[in-house]
Amino acid sequence: MKIRELYTNENPPNELLLSADPSRHIVDDYMKRGTCFVAEDGEAIIGVFVLLPTRPGTVELVNIAVAEDRQGEGIGKRLVLAAIAHSKSKGYKTLEIGTGNSSIGQLALYQKCGFRIIGVDRDFFIRHYAEGIFENGMQCRDMIRLSQDL
Protein backbone atom coordinates (compact mmCIF):
# COMPACT_ATOMS: atom_id res chain seq x y z
CA MET A 1 0.00 0.00 0.00
CA LYS A 2 1.22 3.46 -0.92
CA ILE A 3 -0.08 6.73 0.60
CA ARG A 4 0.32 9.86 -1.49
CA GLU A 5 -1.11 13.34 -1.94
CA LEU A 6 -3.91 13.60 -4.50
CA TYR A 7 -2.51 14.85 -7.80
CA THR A 8 -3.44 18.43 -8.79
CA ASN A 9 -5.81 17.52 -11.64
CA GLU A 10 -6.94 14.17 -10.20
CA ASN A 11 -10.58 13.71 -9.22
CA PRO A 12 -10.99 13.04 -5.51
CA PRO A 13 -12.42 9.67 -4.43
CA ASN A 14 -15.86 11.13 -3.67
CA GLU A 15 -17.51 7.81 -2.90
CA LEU A 16 -14.97 7.18 -0.13
CA LEU A 17 -15.11 10.75 1.16
CA LEU A 18 -18.91 10.62 1.33
CA SER A 19 -18.81 7.29 3.17
CA ALA A 20 -17.15 9.13 6.08
CA ASP A 21 -19.11 12.38 5.73
CA PRO A 22 -22.50 12.19 4.00
CA SER A 23 -22.77 15.94 3.30
CA ARG A 24 -21.59 16.71 -0.25
CA HIS A 25 -21.67 20.44 0.60
CA ILE A 26 -19.42 20.05 3.66
CA VAL A 27 -17.01 17.70 1.83
CA ASP A 28 -16.76 20.06 -1.16
CA ASP A 29 -16.05 22.97 1.20
CA TYR A 30 -13.13 21.38 3.04
CA MET A 31 -11.75 19.79 -0.13
CA LYS A 32 -11.26 23.33 -1.53
CA ARG A 33 -9.25 24.36 1.53
CA GLY A 34 -7.53 21.15 2.60
CA THR A 35 -5.01 18.64 1.31
CA CYS A 36 -6.28 15.21 0.27
CA PHE A 37 -4.22 12.02 0.53
CA VAL A 38 -5.09 8.63 -0.93
CA ALA A 39 -3.98 5.10 -0.12
CA GLU A 40 -3.43 2.93 -3.18
CA ASP A 41 -3.12 -0.80 -3.58
CA GLY A 42 -1.90 -1.17 -7.13
CA GLU A 43 -4.21 1.01 -9.21
CA ALA A 44 -7.09 0.93 -6.71
CA ILE A 45 -7.70 3.73 -4.21
CA ILE A 46 -8.57 1.97 -0.96
CA GLY A 47 -8.38 4.82 1.54
CA VAL A 48 -8.43 8.58 1.88
CA PHE A 49 -7.84 11.34 4.41
CA VAL A 50 -8.00 15.13 4.31
CA LEU A 51 -5.96 17.56 6.40
CA LEU A 52 -7.27 21.10 6.89
CA PRO A 53 -5.26 23.89 8.55
CA THR A 54 -7.58 25.56 11.07
CA ARG A 55 -5.45 28.11 12.94
CA PRO A 56 -1.74 28.82 13.40
CA GLY A 57 0.09 25.64 14.36
CA THR A 58 -3.04 23.47 14.14
CA VAL A 59 -4.35 21.13 11.47
CA GLU A 60 -7.48 19.00 11.55
CA LEU A 61 -8.00 15.53 10.13
CA VAL A 62 -11.45 16.27 8.71
CA ASN A 63 -12.12 13.07 6.77
CA ILE A 64 -10.72 9.57 6.86
CA ALA A 65 -12.22 6.55 5.11
CA VAL A 66 -11.30 3.04 4.04
CA ALA A 67 -13.03 1.10 1.27
CA GLU A 68 -15.69 -1.11 2.83
CA ASP A 69 -14.23 -4.32 1.41
CA ARG A 70 -10.80 -3.47 2.90
CA GLN A 71 -11.87 -2.54 6.42
CA GLY A 72 -10.39 -4.56 9.26
CA GLU A 73 -6.94 -4.79 7.63
CA GLY A 74 -5.24 -1.99 9.63
CA ILE A 75 -5.47 0.51 6.76
CA GLY A 76 -7.29 3.08 8.91
CA LYS A 77 -4.52 3.01 11.49
CA ARG A 78 -1.90 3.43 8.77
CA LEU A 79 -3.81 6.43 7.41
CA VAL A 80 -4.03 8.05 10.86
CA LEU A 81 -0.30 7.47 11.45
CA ALA A 82 0.49 8.94 8.01
CA ALA A 83 -1.61 12.02 8.86
CA ILE A 84 0.31 12.42 12.12
CA ALA A 85 3.70 12.04 10.39
CA HIS A 86 2.79 14.48 7.60
CA SER A 87 1.48 17.05 10.10
CA LYS A 88 4.69 16.81 12.15
CA SER A 89 6.83 17.14 9.00
CA LYS A 90 4.99 20.38 8.09
CA GLY A 91 5.71 21.85 11.52
CA TYR A 92 2.22 21.72 13.00
CA LYS A 93 2.09 21.59 16.79
CA THR A 94 -1.42 20.14 17.18
CA LEU A 95 -3.50 17.68 15.19
CA GLU A 96 -7.24 17.64 15.87
CA ILE A 97 -10.04 15.30 14.82
CA GLY A 98 -13.76 15.13 15.42
CA THR A 99 -16.02 12.10 15.19
CA GLY A 100 -19.54 11.14 16.06
CA ASN A 101 -20.64 9.83 19.43
CA SER A 102 -21.87 6.69 17.63
CA SER A 103 -18.51 6.04 15.91
CA ILE A 104 -17.31 3.57 18.52
CA GLY A 105 -14.57 1.94 16.40
CA GLN A 106 -13.18 5.29 15.28
CA LEU A 107 -13.09 6.61 18.85
CA ALA A 108 -11.05 3.58 19.90
CA LEU A 109 -8.70 3.88 16.90
CA TYR A 110 -7.98 7.57 17.46
CA GLN A 111 -7.22 7.03 21.14
CA LYS A 112 -4.95 4.07 20.31
CA CYS A 113 -3.08 6.44 17.98
CA GLY A 114 -2.46 8.95 20.78
CA PHE A 115 -5.43 11.32 20.55
CA ARG A 116 -7.13 12.56 23.72
CA ILE A 117 -10.73 13.68 24.09
CA ILE A 118 -10.87 17.45 24.60
CA GLY A 119 -14.58 18.19 24.32
CA VAL A 120 -18.04 17.48 23.01
CA ASP A 121 -19.96 19.65 20.55
CA ARG A 122 -23.50 18.72 21.59
CA ASP A 123 -26.00 18.18 18.76
CA PHE A 124 -23.41 19.05 16.08
CA PHE A 125 -24.77 16.46 13.66
CA ILE A 126 -28.37 17.51 14.32
CA ARG A 127 -27.51 21.15 13.52
CA HIS A 128 -25.33 20.53 10.43
CA TYR A 129 -26.89 17.53 8.66
CA ALA A 130 -30.39 17.54 7.18
CA GLU A 131 -30.83 13.78 7.47
CA GLY A 132 -30.17 11.74 10.58
CA ILE A 133 -27.04 9.61 10.74
CA PHE A 134 -27.32 6.22 12.44
CA GLU A 135 -24.55 3.74 13.21
CA ASN A 136 -23.98 1.02 15.76
CA GLY A 137 -27.67 1.08 16.60
CA MET A 138 -27.77 4.72 17.71
CA GLN A 139 -28.19 8.19 16.29
CA CYS A 140 -25.08 10.24 15.71
CA ARG A 141 -25.84 13.49 17.54
CA ASP A 142 -22.70 14.85 19.20
CA MET A 143 -19.22 15.46 17.82
CA ILE A 144 -16.48 14.14 20.07
CA ARG A 145 -13.45 16.40 19.67
CA LEU A 146 -9.95 14.90 20.11
CA SER A 147 -6.46 16.30 19.73
CA GLN A 148 -2.84 15.28 19.84
CA ASP A 149 0.19 17.41 20.61
CA LEU A 150 2.81 16.85 17.94
Buried (B, 14 or more C-beta within 10 A) or exposed (E): BEBEEBEEEEEBBEEBBBBBBBBEEBBEEBBEEBBBBBBEBEEEBBBBBBBBBBEEEBBBBBBBBBBEEBBEBEBBBBBBBBBBEBBEEEEBEBBBBBBBBBBBEBBEBBEEBBBEEEEBBEEBBEEEBEEEBEBEEEBBBBBBBBBBEB
